[in-house]
Amino acid sequence: MSEIKQALDSRLKRKTSLAATYNLLHRHGWRKLAPDKRHPKADVPAQDEWKKNFAIPS
């Protein structure tokens, strides 16, 4: 996002807020194509182990 904001600032020759940049992208139909599937610091093996050993209350 910072690259887009910097390009917008240089094109307009003034500072714009991050919210204004997001609003501009939304107005023109731009969106994030692939959202993140997981958190970058996620511990996948620990999550899988927890799923295997989780007892469903009856």
C-alpha positions as a printed Julia matrix, in Angstrom:
58×3 Matrix{Float64}:
   0.0     0.0    0.0
   2.85    2.4    0.72
   4.0     2.28  -2.91
   0.54    3.28  -4.11
   0.28    6.05  -1.53
   3.72    7.41  -2.44
   2.83    7.39  -6.13
  -0.45    9.17  -5.39
   1.32   11.78  -3.25
   3.88   12.47  -5.95
   1.24   12.61  -8.66
  -0.93   15.05  -6.7
   2.15   16.95  -5.41
   0.73   16.91  -1.86
   0.33   14.54   1.05
  -2.79   12.39   1.24
  -4.06   10.32   4.12
  -4.0     6.55   4.03
  -7.81    6.53   4.33
  -8.09    8.74   1.25
  -5.9     6.29  -0.66
  -8.05    3.34   0.4
 -11.22    5.26  -0.51
  -9.82    6.04  -3.96
  -8.99    2.37  -4.59
 -12.41    1.27  -3.35
 -14.17    3.85  -5.51
 -12.43    2.48  -8.61
 -13.16   -1.14  -7.8
  -9.67   -2.19  -6.71
  -9.51   -4.91  -4.09
  -7.06   -7.33  -2.6
  -7.05  -10.35  -4.91
  -5.94  -13.03  -2.46
  -6.42  -12.52   1.24
  -3.95  -14.05   3.67
  -4.86  -17.61   4.54
  -3.11  -17.6    7.92
  -1.19  -15.38  10.26
   2.55  -15.19   9.42
   3.52  -16.16  12.99
   1.05  -19.06  13.18
   2.36  -22.35  14.54
   0.71  -24.76  12.1
   1.99  -28.02  13.68
   0.71  -26.92  17.11
  -2.68  -26.05  15.61
  -2.92  -29.43  13.87
  -1.99  -31.22  17.11
  -4.66  -29.29  19.01
  -7.29  -30.18  16.39
  -6.44  -33.88  16.71
  -6.6   -33.91  20.5
  -9.54  -31.58  21.08
 -12.32  -33.34  22.96
 -15.81  -32.34  21.9
 -18.02  -31.98  25.01
 -21.08  -34.18  24.92
